[in-house]
Amino acid sequence: MASPSPSPLPPFADQHIWDSLKRAIAHSSGFQRWQLEHHSQLEALTLDQQVSHYLRQTLETLAY
């Protein structure tokens, strides 16, 4: 028997979750160190974009 799929979150809930997650990541020491190491590449990016790049790079590193 298949397990029931989770009910979808309303769009505002998704944004609220992302905003909370983004703030938590932005305050982490790992993210702040990563920002310092990549400062010249990040100057024109928004915090959303920076966090997305950080998460992508972190996951790629873990997958390696």
N, C-alpha and C positions, 0 to 999 in steps of 0.2 A: 504494500500500500504506500502510495506516495505521500510525503509529508506536505501539509498545506503551505503554500507560498506565503511569505510575510505580506501583510497589507501595505500598499504603497504609502509613503509619507506625503502629506500635502507639500506643495512647492516651498512654502514659507518655512516649513520644518527642515527641509533639506538645507536651505540657506542658513537657518539658525545653527544647525549642526556644523556646517562648514565654517561659519564665523567663529564658533567656539573652538573647533579643532585648529583653525588657522591661528587664533590668538595663543593657544597652548603651545603650538609648534614654534611660533615666533618668539616666545619667551624661553624656549629651551636652550640650554648651553650648546647643544650640538648644532642647532640651526644658526645660532649667533656666530659660532666658530666657522661654520660653512660660509656665512655671509662675508666674514672677514677675508676668507681665502678666495672668494669669487667676486669681490667688491667691484672690480672694473667691468665684469660681465653683467652685473645686476643693476647698474645705475638707472637704466631706463625702464626697469620692470616694476610693476605694482607688487604689493605684498602678496596678493593672490598668485601672481605668476611666479614669484620667488619661492613661495611655499610649494607650489606645484612642481617646480624644477627640483627643489630639495627632495621632495617625496619620491619623484621619479628616479633621481640619481641614487637615493638611498636604497630603493627597492632593487634597482639594477645591480648595485653593489652586493646586496644580500643574495640575489639570485645567482650571482657569479660564483 
